[in-house]
Amino acid sequence: MNRVPLPYRVTRARRETSDTVTLGLAPAGPAALAPFAPGQFAMLYAFGVGEIPVSISRADGPELVHTVRSVGAVSAALCALGPGDQVGVRGPFGTGWDLQRARGRDVVVVAGGIGLAPLRPLILDVLAAPHRYGRLNVLIGARTPAELLYTGQLRTWAAAPGAVHCAVTVDRPAAGWRGAVGVVTTLLNGAPFDARDTAAYVCGPEVMIRVTARDLCHRGVPPHRIRVSLERNMRCATGHCGHCQLGGVLLCRDGPVIGWDRAEPLMSVREL
């Protein structure tokens, strides 16, 4: 991994929602970062502002794709970039989703809001090699229809041939919305998977992760086969500053993706 940012050039900037942008980044010089695994993250540096951790939302050869939501000074500066602008990038950092554990099993992907972005590379990998897995379930929740990411791709996934089940729900429907309404865990009721032989992957707000993981366990999915991403307060990406510490886990070093069997005791302590 690179500890000094490498210059990358913005090749494309696509607005997903009112506050979220997907950036395509290509090396601005001869040097490029090592390949990223789905679930890993990069530190993106907006020159003159600062840097933040952002998981990859797709990796196509040397090009990196990141979906960024504007929630602070650095993310706002990144969302304002356009083709030709430059950013500093270092990485890859963190653990990946580890699709190896899903070989031959049904796959359940549950995403809440911006949590779909880190899960997208995993979904694309499963769709690219369906013979390696059982049924693929993609379950997505958002607060409103206007906050859904990758809407064109969602339609493609829903129409994919083979054993693919894609369902979307929102908390607050808008005029013309004909889809499901409710929290994302309600979509588990209609998802076709064998809980005893399933690998599950969950990313979203922490309360959504807790509820979803516990619901999956109640349905019979073993905790060690539920992987969750806890992108919490990461700053240095090297485990030195301690801002992302959760119990004995430094999420930028030991995560952000960890098994629910490991995450649940740590997150339960925070609820007390």
C-alpha positions in Angstrom: 0.0 0.0 0.0 1.1 3.6 -0.6 1.3 5.9 2.5 2.0 8.9 0.3 -0.9 9.9 -2.0 -0.5 9.3 -5.7 -2.0 11.8 -8.2 -5.1 10.6 -9.9 -7.2 12.4 -12.5 -11.0 12.5 -12.5 -12.1 10.9 -15.7 -15.9 11.1 -15.1 -18.2 12.5 -12.5 -21.8 11.3 -12.3 -24.4 12.8 -10.0 -26.3 10.0 -8.3 -28.5 12.1 -5.9 -28.7 15.7 -4.8 -25.7 15.1 -2.5 -23.9 12.1 -3.9 -21.5 11.8 -6.8 -19.7 8.8 -8.4 -16.1 9.6 -9.5 -14.0 7.7 -11.9 -10.3 8.1 -11.2 -7.3 7.1 -13.4 -3.6 7.5 -12.6 -2.3 10.9 -13.6 1.2 9.6 -14.0 3.1 6.3 -14.6 2.6 5.2 -11.0 -0.7 3.4 -10.0 -1.9 1.8 -6.8 -2.1 -1.9 -6.3 -5.4 -3.6 -7.2 -8.3 -3.2 -4.7 -10.4 -6.1 -3.5 -14.2 -5.5 -3.0 -14.7 -4.0 0.4 -11.4 -2.3 0.7 -11.1 1.5 0.8 -8.8 4.3 -0.3 -7.9 7.6 1.4 -9.0 10.4 -1.0 -7.2 13.7 -0.7 -8.8 16.9 -1.9 -5.9 19.2 -2.4 -5.9 22.1 0.1 -8.8 20.6 2.1 -7.9 17.2 3.6 -8.5 13.5 3.1 -11.2 11.0 4.0 -11.6 7.2 3.7 -13.9 6.0 0.9 -14.6 2.4 -0.1 -14.3 1.6 -3.8 -17.6 1.2 -5.6 -16.0 -0.4 -8.6 -12.5 -1.2 -9.9 -11.9 -1.6 -13.6 -8.2 -2.2 -14.1 -6.2 0.8 -13.1 -9.3 3.0 -12.9 -10.9 3.4 -9.5 -14.5 4.3 -8.9 -15.7 5.9 -5.7 -19.2 7.1 -4.7 -19.0 10.0 -2.3 -21.7 11.7 -0.3 -21.2 15.3 0.6 -21.4 15.5 4.4 -18.3 17.6 5.3 -15.7 19.9 3.9 -13.5 17.2 2.3 -16.4 15.2 0.8 -18.0 18.4 -0.5 -14.8 19.3 -2.2 -14.6 15.8 -3.8 -18.2 16.0 -4.9 -17.4 19.4 -6.6 -14.7 17.9 -8.8 -15.1 17.4 -12.6 -13.2 15.7 -15.4 -9.6 16.7 -15.5 -9.4 17.7 -11.9 -6.8 15.9 -9.7 -7.0 14.2 -6.3 -4.5 12.4 -4.2 -5.1 8.7 -3.5 -3.5 6.2 -1.2 -4.3 2.6 -0.5 -5.6 -0.1 -0.7 -6.5 -0.3 2.9 -8.6 -2.6 5.0 -10.2 -6.0 4.7 -12.4 -7.2 1.8 -15.7 -8.9 1.6 -14.0 -12.3 1.1 -16.2 -13.9 -1.6 -14.3 -17.1 -1.2 -16.6 -18.0 1.7 -19.6 -17.7 -0.5 -18.5 -20.3 -3.1 -21.3 -22.8 -3.7 -23.7 -20.9 -1.4 -26.6 -18.6 -1.7 -25.5 -15.0 -1.4 -27.6 -12.3 0.4 -26.5 -8.7 0.1 -28.3 -6.1 2.2 -27.6 -2.4 1.7 -28.9 0.7 3.4 -28.4 4.1 1.7 -24.8 4.9 0.8 -24.0 1.4 2.0 -24.8 0.1 -1.5 -21.6 1.7 -2.8 -19.1 -0.6 -1.0 -21.3 -3.6 -1.9 -21.5 -2.9 -5.6 -18.2 -4.5 -6.5 -19.2 -7.7 -4.7 -22.5 -7.8 -6.6 -20.8 -7.3 -9.9 -18.3 -10.1 -9.2 -21.1 -12.5 -8.3 -23.1 -11.5 -11.5 -19.9 -12.0 -13.6 -19.5 -15.6 -12.3 -22.9 -17.0 -11.4 -21.7 -20.6 -11.8 -19.7 -20.2 -8.6 -22.6 -19.3 -6.4 -26.2 -20.2 -5.6 -29.0 -17.7 -5.6 -28.1 -14.0 -5.4 -30.4 -11.8 -3.3 -29.8 -8.0 -3.5 -31.9 -6.2 -0.9 -31.7 -2.4 -0.9 -33.2 0.2 1.4 -33.2 4.0 1.2 -35.0 6.8 3.0 -36.7 8.1 -0.2 -36.7 7.1 -3.9 -34.6 10.2 -4.6 -31.8 8.8 -2.5 -31.5 5.5 -4.3 -28.1 5.0 -5.9 -27.3 3.4 -9.3 -31.0 3.4 -10.4 -30.2 2.3 -13.9 -28.1 -0.6 -12.6 -30.8 -1.6 -10.2 -33.1 -2.2 -13.1 -30.4 -4.3 -14.8 -29.9 -6.4 -11.7 -33.6 -6.9 -11.3 -33.8 -8.2 -15.0 -30.7 -10.3 -14.8 -31.2 -13.9 -16.0 -30.7 -16.8 -13.7 -31.1 -17.1 -9.9 -31.1 -13.3 -9.1 -33.6 -11.6 -6.8 -33.3 -7.8 -6.5 -35.8 -5.9 -4.3 -35.9 -2.3 -3.2 -37.8 -0.5 -0.4 -38.0 3.1 0.9 -39.0 4.5 4.2 -40.9 7.5 2.8 -42.5 7.0 -0.7 -42.8 9.8 -3.1 -45.6 10.5 -5.6 -45.5 7.8 -8.3 -43.5 5.3 -6.2 -44.9 1.8 -6.8 -42.3 -0.2 -4.9 -42.2 -1.5 -1.4 -42.4 0.7 1.7 -40.7 -0.1 5.0 -37.3 -0.9 6.5 -34.9 -3.1 4.5 -35.2 -6.1 6.7 -38.8 -6.6 5.6 -37.4 -7.6 2.2 -35.9 -10.7 3.8 -39.4 -12.3 3.9 -39.5 -12.6 0.1 -35.9 -13.4 -0.5 -35.2 -17.0 -1.7 -32.2 -18.3 0.2 -31.3 -21.4 2.3 -30.3 -19.8 5.6 -28.2 -22.9 6.5 -26.1 -22.5 3.4 -25.9 -18.7 2.9 -23.2 -16.1 2.9 -24.5 -12.6 3.8 -23.0 -9.2 3.3 -24.4 -6.1 5.1 -23.5 -2.4 4.9 -25.4 0.7 6.0 -26.1 2.8 9.1 -25.0 0.9 12.3 -28.5 0.5 13.6 -29.5 -1.1 10.3 -26.5 -3.4 10.4 -27.4 -4.6 13.9 -31.1 -5.3 13.1 -30.3 -6.9 9.8 -27.5 -9.2 11.1 -29.6 -10.3 14.1 -32.6 -11.0 11.8 -30.4 -13.1 9.6 -29.1 -15.0 12.6 -32.7 -15.6 13.8 -33.4 -17.1 10.3 -30.5 -19.5 10.7 -27.6 -17.9 9.0 -24.5 -18.6 11.1 -22.9 -15.4 12.5 -19.5 -16.2 11.0 -21.0 -16.2 7.6 -22.4 -12.7 7.9 -19.9 -10.0 7.0 -20.5 -6.4 7.9 -18.7 -3.2 7.0 -18.2 -0.7 9.9 -16.7 2.4 8.3 -16.5 4.3 11.6 -14.5 7.5 12.2 -11.5 6.3 10.2 -8.9 8.9 9.7 -5.3 7.7 9.4 -6.0 4.3 7.7 -2.9 2.8 9.5 -4.2 2.2 13.0 -2.1 4.9 14.6 -4.6 7.7 15.6 -7.2 5.4 17.3 -10.3 7.3 16.1 -11.8 4.2 14.6 -11.2 1.9 17.7 -14.1 -0.4 18.6 -13.2 -2.4 21.6 -10.0 -4.1 20.7 -10.5 -3.6 17.0 -9.0 -0.8 14.9 -11.4 -0.7 12.0 -9.0 0.8 9.5 -6.5 -1.9 10.2 -8.6 -5.0 11.2 -11.7 -4.0 9.2 -13.7 -2.3 8.0 -15.2 -5.6 7.0 -15.5 -8.2 9.8 -17.6 -11.1 10.7 -20.8 -10.6 12.7 -19.5 -13.2 15.2 -16.8 -10.7 16.0 -18.7 -7.4 15.5 -21.8 -8.2 17.5 -20.2 -8.3 21.0 -18.4 -5.1 20.3 -21.5 -3.3 19.0 -23.6 -4.6 21.9 -21.3 -3.0 24.4 -21.9 0.4 22.7 -25.7 0.0 23.1 -25.5 -0.1 26.9 
